[in-house]
Amino acid sequence: MSKSIALLACDTLMPSVVEEHGDYDVLFPTLLHSAGKQLGIDDIASKCKLDYYDVVKKMEYPTDEQLDAYDGILITGSKASAYEDIEWINKLVEFTAHVVTEKPKLKIVGICFGHQIVARALGGRCVKNGGKWEVGPTAVALTILGKEVFGVDTLYIEEMHQDHVPEVPPTFHLLGSTVVSMNQGMVRFDSSREPQSPVALSDIHIFTVQGHPEFNEPILTKLVAARKAQGIIDAATAADATERAYWQNDGVGVVGKAILGVYGVI
């Protein structure tokens, strides 16, 4: 049976990225399609449909009635800070909390900013990480649970953030950490039980990662160059990311597959 996902787009990528690779409404279907192909599934589009909602400029969301027809939501990344006290972010936090409590059958996936929004909505925090950035391919040391969820010992994922979730919110389980940011992803099964081993991805209710599985080397290279030119990231951070540009990237083969599993597509 086909799965329907509400894609909550929290940003628009810069024009040079959109022109060559597409915006989030293209990148996430591409991520899931590529992950499916690695599993020998060529028709992911017929098995998992993503509907786009602009939660920034239009502040548009599925109604409660529409949510009943969905199987999950996916909250994208953003250059905004999830801790900001502004209308569209506050509305997103409220909506996320509402979905968790009122529509518990819907699976929730949060990516980078989305990971941070989930934390805020469910009893955690998002804060600036003391001026420390994580940029480019990054090795994430996985917990025992993280190794079960992802099926690898270490996760390599593209990163672009200076805000982070400094702890694990109540009822969540940590997936992995780096020296810079301890919460690199988390899952929640439900508030009443602990995870069972072996873990079935379809039993996960909420799944988040701090990194960007939808990004690849060409996208990160463009973002790094632009943010260095704008003075957003310093030369040393940009140079370090450039040195690691061609590191292994598990966005598709590990995280993309996990997302398909959480949504019950595979």
RODO-2510 file (C-alpha; in nm, 4 decimals, decimal comma):
residues 266
     n   res          X          Y          Z
     1     m     0,0000     0,0000     0,0000
     2     s     0,1361     0,3431    -0,0968
     3     k     0,2449     0,5769     0,1839
     4     s     0,1579     0,9483     0,1849
     5     i     0,3936     1,1916     0,3568
     6     a     0,3471     1,5634     0,4273
     7     l     0,6773     1,7357     0,3471
     8     l     0,7032     2,0456     0,5680
     9     a     0,9531     2,2661     0,3832
    10     c     1,1248     2,5013     0,6273
    11     d     1,3449     2,6864     0,3781
    12     t     1,4298     2,7453     0,0139
    13     l     1,7829     2,6565    -0,0916
    14     m     1,9997     2,9118    -0,2708
    15     p     1,9321     2,9582    -0,6454
    16     s     2,2502     2,7903    -0,7721
    17     v     2,1614     2,4725    -0,5801
    18     v     1,7966     2,4799    -0,6879
    19     e     1,8882     2,5308    -1,0542
    20     e     2,1173     2,2279    -1,0622
    21     h     1,9742     1,9925    -0,8001
    22     g     1,6258     2,1167    -0,7117
    23     d     1,4777     2,2414    -0,3860
    24     y     1,3597     2,0280    -0,0945
    25     d     1,0545     1,9158    -0,2917
    26     v     1,2988     1,7475    -0,5317
    27     l     1,5822     1,6482    -0,2973
    28     f     1,3762     1,4337    -0,0613
    29     p     1,1929     1,2340    -0,3294
    30     t     1,5328     1,1886    -0,4947
    31     l     1,6816     1,0665    -0,1655
    32     l     1,4080     0,8081    -0,1170
    33     h     1,4148     0,7016    -0,4828
    34     s     1,7932     0,6521    -0,4677
    35     a     1,7654     0,4563    -0,1429
    36     g     1,4961     0,2402    -0,2965
    37     k     1,7083     0,1684    -0,6024
    38     q     1,9875     0,0429    -0,3774
    39     l     1,7330    -0,1997    -0,2356
    40     g     1,6295    -0,3102    -0,5835
    41     i     1,3040    -0,1111    -0,5781
    42     d     1,2630     0,1049    -0,8890
    43     d     0,9130     0,2390    -0,8241
    44     i     0,9491     0,4165    -0,4885
    45     a     0,7456     0,7102    -0,6235
    46     s     0,4435     0,4796    -0,6454
    47     k     0,5061     0,3465    -0,2938
    48     c     0,5788     0,6766    -0,1157
    49     k     0,4277     1,0114    -0,2204
    50     l     0,5460     1,3405    -0,0684
    51     d     0,3131     1,6434    -0,0631
    52     y     0,4836     1,9829    -0,0294
    53     y     0,3830     2,2423     0,2315
    54     d     0,5530     2,5824     0,2632
    55     v     0,5552     2,6399     0,6392
    56     v     0,7670     2,9572     0,6187
    57     k     0,6151     3,2128     0,3800
    58     k     0,2693     3,0612     0,3468
    59     m     0,2616     2,8901     0,6874
    60     e     0,0520     2,6189     0,5257
    61     y    -0,0180     2,2874     0,6957
    62     p    -0,2418     1,9868     0,6442
    63     t    -0,5716     2,0163     0,8275
    64     d    -0,6620     1,7576     1,0895
    65     e    -0,8884     1,5936     0,8332
    66     q    -0,6066     1,5844     0,5771
    67     l    -0,3669     1,4440     0,8373
    68     d    -0,5943     1,1431     0,8729
    69     a    -0,5053     1,0520     0,5140
    70     y    -0,1295     1,0771     0,5743
    71     d     0,1101     0,8154     0,7040
    72     g     0,3730     1,0608     0,8242
    73     i     0,5351     1,4017     0,8116
    74     l     0,8903     1,5054     0,7253
    75     i     1,0351     1,8316     0,8609
    76     t     1,3245     1,9644     0,6511
    77     g     1,6350     2,1610     0,7344
    78     s     1,6557     2,5399     0,7356
    79     k     1,9074     2,8212     0,7692
    80     a     1,6829     2,9596     1,0447
    81     s     1,7443     2,8826     1,4115
    82     a     1,4886     2,6522     1,5715
    83     y     1,5062     2,8415     1,9024
    84     e     1,3941     3,1735     1,7498
    85     d     1,0752     3,3248     1,8883
    86     i     0,9109     3,4060     1,5554
    87     e     0,5646     3,3240     1,4280
    88     w     0,6341     3,0576     1,1672
    89     i     0,8771     2,8671     1,3923
    90     n     0,6440     2,8809     1,6917
    91     k     0,3590     2,7566     1,4725
    92     l     0,5761     2,4683     1,3483
    93     v     0,6655     2,3698     1,7053
    94     e     0,2978     2,3766     1,8037
    95     f     0,1955     2,1753     1,4970
    96     t     0,4617     1,9119     1,5642
    97     a     0,3491     1,8712     1,9251
    98     h    -0,0125     1,8507     1,8079
    99     v     0,0634     1,5751     1,5572
   100     v     0,2506     1,3715     1,8184
   101     t    -0,0298     1,3889     2,0739
   102     e    -0,3399     1,3944     1,8533
   103     k    -0,2265     1,1861     1,5543
   104     p    -0,0005     0,9239     1,7144
   105     k    -0,0204     0,6879     1,4163
   106     l     0,1690     0,9341     1,1962
   107     k     0,5429     0,8729     1,1672
   108     i     0,7587     1,1837     1,2123
   109     v     1,1004     1,2377     1,0541
   110     g     1,3074     1,5471     1,1379
   111     i     1,6181     1,6505     0,9445
   112     c     1,8711     1,8985     1,0949
   113     f     1,6446     2,1974     1,1752
   114     g     1,3591     1,9462     1,1816
   115     h     1,5508     1,7412     1,4400
   116     q     1,5795     2,0556     1,6521
   117     i     1,2113     2,1440     1,6105
   118     v     1,1107     1,7959     1,7264
   119     a     1,3284     1,8410     2,0349
   120     r     1,1666     2,1771     2,1153
   121     a     0,8171     2,0414     2,0631
   122     l     0,8688     1,7461     2,2956
   123     g     1,0445     1,8785     2,6020
   124     g     1,3984     1,9386     2,4757
   125     r     1,6051     2,2409     2,3769
   126     c     1,7840     2,3837     2,0766
   127     v     2,0700     2,6270     2,1416
   128     k     2,3624     2,7825     1,9602
   129     n     2,6687     2,5615     2,0017
   130     g     2,9179     2,8203     2,1266
   131     g     3,0170     2,9297     1,7767
   132     k     3,1198     2,5758     1,6784
   133     w     3,0167     2,4581     1,3321
   134     e     2,9893     2,1101     1,1864
   135     v     3,0225     2,1329     0,8086
   136     g     3,0656     1,8662     0,5421
   137     p     3,0945     1,4879     0,5750
   138     t     3,1093     1,3999     0,9452
   139     a     3,1723     1,0715     1,1259
   140     v     2,9046     1,0042     1,3880
   141     a     2,9835     0,7536     1,6642
   142     l     2,6701     0,5450     1,7035
   143     t     2,5146     0,4087     2,0202
   144     i     2,4257     0,0404     2,0438
   145     l     2,0726     0,1347     1,9381
   146     g     2,2074     0,3549     1,6580
   147     k     2,4086     0,0637     1,5206
   148     e     2,0935    -0,1485     1,5176
   149     v     1,8839     0,1207     1,3502
   150     f     2,1389     0,2058     1,0809
   151     g     2,3112    -0,1300     1,0408
   152     v     2,6612     0,0234     1,0510
   153     d     2,9146     0,0956     1,3272
   154     t     2,9849     0,4568     1,2249
   155     l     2,7577     0,6906     1,0289
   156     y     2,9054     0,9329     0,7751
   157     i     2,6668     1,2156     0,6939
   158     e     2,6778     1,5668     0,5468
   159     e     2,6390     1,8406     0,8079
   160     m     2,5772     2,2161     0,8003
   161     h     2,4868     2,3564     1,1416
   162     q     2,5976     2,5648     1,4385
   163     d     2,2821     2,5141     1,6461
   164     h     2,2263     2,1840     1,8200
   165     v     2,0188     1,9831     2,0663
   166     p     2,2374     1,9656     2,3795
   167     e     2,0598     1,6750     2,5495
   168     v     1,8204     1,3922     2,4746
   169     p     1,4581     1,4938     2,5411
   170     p     1,2401     1,2769     2,7677
   171     t     1,1182     0,9469     2,6143
   172     f     1,3749     0,9639     2,3307
   173     h     1,6744     0,7380     2,2696
   174     l     2,0062     0,8659     2,1344
   175     l     2,1336     0,7298     1,8029
   176     g     2,4798     0,8849     1,7924
   177     s     2,7189     1,1640     1,8879
   178     t     3,0206     1,3636     1,7761
   179     v     3,2705     1,5556     1,9862
   180     v     3,1044     1,8811     1,8749
   181     s     2,7377     1,7825     1,9161
   182     m     2,6275     1,5016     2,1441
   183     n     2,2782     1,4580     1,9967
   184     q     2,3257     1,3620     1,6327
   185     g     1,9915     1,1890     1,6070
   186     m     1,7271     1,0228     1,8164
   187     v     1,4243     0,7982     1,8037
   188     r     1,1095     0,7566     2,0051
   189     f     0,9035     0,4411     1,9987
   190     d     0,6324     0,5600     2,2336
   191     s     0,6292     0,7048     2,5815
   192     s     0,5350     0,3773     2,7468
   193     r     0,8031     0,1298     2,6438
   194     e     1,1697     0,0723     2,5772
   195     p     1,2977    -0,0447     2,2370
   196     q     1,3092    -0,4168     2,1760
   197     s     1,6088    -0,5892     2,0180
   198     p     1,6300    -0,6506     1,7295
   199     v     1,4793    -0,3146     1,6375
   200     a     1,2104    -0,3064     1,3697
   201     l     1,2311     0,0274     1,1876
   202     s     0,8551     0,0257     1,1394
   203     d     0,8138     0,0333     1,5197
   204     i     0,9830     0,3748     1,5377
   205     h     0,7352     0,6591     1,5862
   206     i     0,9773     0,9538     1,5595
   207     f     1,3153     0,9508     1,3838
   208     t     1,5579     1,2437     1,3607
   209     v     1,9111     1,3167     1,2443
   210     q     2,1199     1,6311     1,2856
   211     g     2,2862     1,5793     0,9474
   212     h     2,1519     1,6158     0,5944
   213     p     2,0998     1,2819     0,4165
   214     e     1,9518     1,4687     0,1178
   215     f     2,2772     1,6613     0,0559
   216     n     2,5706     1,5376    -0,1506
   217     e     2,9192     1,6680    -0,2298
   218     p     2,8193     1,9109    -0,5105
   219     i     2,5467     2,0663    -0,2942
   220     l     2,7714     2,0994     0,0113
   221     t     3,0519     2,2455    -0,1991
   222     k     2,8176     2,5188    -0,3254
   223     l     2,6839     2,5907     0,0235
   224     v     3,0315     2,6063     0,1785
   225     a     3,1608     2,8454    -0,0887
   226     a     2,8566     3,0723    -0,0565
   227     r     2,8583     3,0832     0,3229
   228     k     3,2318     3,1468     0,3319
   229     a     3,1883     3,4367     0,0864
   230     q     2,9064     3,5760     0,3027
   231     g     3,1186     3,5513     0,6184
   232     i     2,8786     3,3028     0,7767
   233     i     3,1486     3,0384     0,8180
   234     d     3,5168     3,1222     0,8574
   235     a     3,7985     3,0266     0,6224
   236     a     3,9328     2,7529     0,8513
   237     t     3,5932     2,5826     0,8799
   238     a     3,5441     2,6040     0,5040
   239     a     3,8920     2,4634     0,4363
   240     d     3,8368     2,1739     0,6760
   241     a     3,5054     2,0890     0,5086
   242     t     3,6694     2,1068     0,1660
   243     e     3,9389     1,8602     0,2739
   244     r     3,6662     1,6121     0,3710
   245     a     3,4420     1,6824     0,0709
   246     y     3,4858     1,3370    -0,0808
   247     w     3,4570     1,1352     0,2362
   248     q     3,2060     0,8534     0,2465
   249     n     2,8446     0,9736     0,2496
   250     d     2,5824     0,7406     0,4015
   251     g     2,2911     0,9752     0,3313
   252     v     2,1289     0,7515     0,0723
   253     g     2,2546     0,4039     0,1525
   254     v     2,2042     0,4166     0,5291
   255     v     1,9815     0,7072     0,6365
   256     g     1,7593     0,7033     0,3284
   257     k     1,6951     0,3325     0,3749
   258     a     1,6187     0,3887     0,7439
   259     i     1,3607     0,6560     0,6565
   260     l     1,1905     0,4165     0,4149
   261     g     1,1821     0,1599     0,6946
   262     v     1,0373     0,4019     0,9485
   263     y     0,7602     0,4984     0,7068
   264     g     0,6882     0,1315     0,6418
   265     v     0,7699     0,1525     0,2721
   266     i     1,0116    -0,1409     0,2992
***
